[in-house]
Amino acid sequence: MRGTTGGGSKTTETALAALMKRSCALAQGEGVTVYTIGAMPSVHTRWRDALVKCSGAPDTADADREAFFFHAADSAALDRAFRAIARRVLIFRRVS
């Protein structure tokens, strides 16, 4: 994990991981569909796995959670990720 989180201490990384785990559990407990983005050139495997595990709806099968995770190595990829998420969550309704 070092090198991908700005060189933070192990204590900081552990606290961040615990906060992310609690946040994901709370969101999924409320029925929220979570999209995650690894917005850095290289995402350490442990963080990537945690982001994928957090992703999806509460009833999303573990094997399908990858579809809710995006890796954005640069600003163009980040833009594409946000656009893809927007297309998935926007619902247009016809008003008569």
Beta strands, then each sheet from edge to edge (+ up, - down):
strand 1: 36-38
strand 2: 69-71
sheet 1: 1+ 2+
end
